[in-house]
Amino acid sequence: MNGVEASFTADFHRRFGIKFDLGYDLASNVFDTQHHADLLTYMAGPVFYPIRQRKFSVYTQLLFGGARESGVNFDANGQTATGWVNRFAWAAGGGVQYRLTPSFSVRLGADYLRTSFFNSNLAIQGQSNLRTAASLVYTFGERRE
């Protein structure tokens, strides 16, 4: 799946902040069925900066919220079944950020993402994913570092 992610982080201290994250990913023509699958995540949680220098930062995050996953699977008879699941989701990960100008930075990150989907028995099952992102970051206001 490929997609987009938008997030807003408010830093309350040099080492701590809170992040609000919204992501959308899409896969087309899943299993050659002419159906798509998508994943909408909406989460928030704490951000910790173990290394924060003038131009370079390292961050870790733990996000909680939900995920709506739709898609296609095959039932026990081999017929296609489409549906969606909207359940609790969480992500844990981190990354690095390099400041290009006082307002713009580049960020590379990765998360372990835990969501749910419906399996071939049409039962809801947990699913583990690796979510990676390359981002352009805009910083509002005066930077005090």
C-alpha positions as CSV (number, residue, x, y, z in Angstrom):
1,M,0.0,0.0,0.0
2,N,1.1,3.5,-0.7
3,G,-0.4,6.7,0.7
4,V,-0.2,10.0,2.5
5,E,0.2,11.0,6.1
6,A,-0.5,14.3,7.8
7,S,0.5,15.1,11.4
8,F,0.7,17.9,13.8
9,T,3.1,17.9,16.7
10,A,3.0,20.3,19.6
11,D,6.2,20.4,21.7
12,F,5.7,21.3,25.3
13,H,9.3,20.9,26.3
14,R,12.6,20.5,24.6
15,R,12.3,16.7,25.0
16,F,8.6,16.0,25.0
17,G,5.5,16.7,22.8
18,I,2.2,15.3,21.6
19,K,1.5,14.2,18.1
20,F,-1.8,14.0,16.2
21,D,-1.6,11.7,13.1
22,L,-3.9,11.0,10.2
23,G,-2.9,8.5,7.4
24,Y,-4.5,7.1,4.3
25,D,-3.1,4.2,2.2
26,L,-4.5,2.5,-0.9
27,A,-3.8,-0.7,-2.9
28,S,-5.5,-1.2,-6.3
29,N,-6.7,-4.4,-7.9
30,V,-6.1,-6.6,-4.9
31,F,-5.6,-10.3,-5.8
32,D,-6.6,-9.3,-9.4
33,T,-10.2,-8.9,-8.3
34,Q,-10.7,-5.4,-9.6
35,H,-11.3,-4.3,-5.9
36,H,-9.2,-2.0,-3.9
37,A,-8.1,-2.1,-0.2
38,D,-7.5,1.0,1.9
39,L,-6.4,1.9,5.4
40,L,-7.4,5.1,7.2
41,T,-5.5,5.6,10.6
42,Y,-6.3,8.3,13.1
43,M,-4.1,8.3,16.2
44,A,-2.4,10.6,18.8
45,G,0.2,10.2,21.5
46,P,3.5,11.3,23.1
47,V,6.7,12.1,21.3
48,F,10.1,11.9,23.0
49,Y,13.3,13.5,21.7
50,P,16.4,11.7,23.1
51,I,18.7,13.7,20.9
52,R,17.8,17.3,19.9
53,Q,20.5,19.5,18.5
54,R,20.4,22.7,16.4
55,K,20.2,20.9,13.0
56,F,19.5,17.2,13.9
57,S,16.9,15.5,16.1
58,V,16.0,11.9,16.9
59,Y,12.5,11.1,18.0
60,T,10.4,8.2,19.3
61,Q,6.6,8.0,19.5
62,L,3.8,5.9,20.8
63,L,0.4,6.6,19.1
64,F,-3.0,5.2,20.0
65,G,-6.3,5.6,18.2
66,G,-8.2,3.7,15.5
67,A,-8.0,2.4,12.0
68,R,-10.6,1.7,9.3
69,E,-9.4,-0.9,6.9
70,S,-11.4,-2.0,3.9
71,G,-10.5,-4.7,1.4
72,V,-11.2,-7.9,-0.3
73,N,-10.5,-11.5,0.7
74,F,-11.6,-15.0,-0.3
75,D,-14.1,-17.0,1.7
76,A,-13.9,-20.8,2.3
77,N,-15.6,-21.5,-1.1
78,G,-13.0,-19.3,-3.0
79,Q,-15.5,-16.5,-3.6
80,T,-14.5,-12.9,-3.1
81,A,-15.8,-11.1,-0.1
82,T,-15.4,-7.4,0.5
83,G,-15.8,-5.5,3.8
84,W,-14.3,-3.2,6.3
85,V,-13.2,-3.1,9.9
86,N,-13.0,-0.1,12.2
87,R,-11.0,-1.0,15.4
88,F,-8.5,0.2,17.9
89,A,-5.0,0.7,16.4
90,W,-1.6,1.7,17.7
91,A,1.9,2.5,16.4
92,A,5.3,2.7,18.0
93,G,8.4,3.9,16.3
94,G,10.8,6.8,15.6
95,G,13.0,8.5,13.2
96,V,15.4,11.3,12.5
97,Q,14.9,14.9,11.5
98,Y,17.3,17.3,9.8
99,R,16.6,21.0,9.7
100,L,17.2,22.7,6.3
101,T,16.1,26.2,7.2
102,P,14.6,27.7,10.4
103,S,11.1,26.8,9.1
104,F,11.7,23.6,7.0
105,S,13.1,20.1,7.9
106,V,13.3,16.7,6.3
107,R,12.1,13.7,8.4
108,L,12.6,10.0,7.9
109,G,10.7,7.6,10.2
110,A,9.3,4.1,10.7
111,D,6.6,2.6,12.9
112,Y,5.4,-0.8,13.9
113,L,1.6,-0.4,13.2
114,R,-1.0,-2.7,14.7
115,T,-4.4,-2.8,13.1
116,S,-7.2,-5.3,12.3
117,F,-8.7,-6.8,9.2
118,F,-11.1,-9.6,8.2
119,N,-9.5,-12.9,7.2
120,S,-10.6,-15.7,4.9
121,N,-13.0,-17.1,7.6
122,L,-14.5,-13.6,7.6
123,A,-13.4,-13.1,11.2
124,I,-11.7,-10.0,12.5
125,Q,-8.0,-10.6,13.1
126,G,-5.0,-8.5,14.2
127,Q,-2.4,-7.4,11.7
128,S,1.1,-6.1,12.1
129,N,2.6,-3.7,9.6
130,L,5.8,-1.7,9.1
131,R,4.9,1.9,8.2
132,T,7.7,4.1,6.7
133,A,7.6,7.8,5.9
134,A,9.7,10.5,4.3
135,S,8.3,13.9,5.2
136,L,8.8,17.6,4.7
137,V,8.2,19.4,8.0
138,Y,7.1,23.0,8.5
139,T,7.8,24.6,11.9
140,F,5.4,27.3,13.0
141,G,6.7,30.2,15.1
142,E,10.1,31.1,16.5
143,R,12.4,28.2,17.0
144,R,14.2,28.4,20.4
145,E,17.0,25.8,19.9
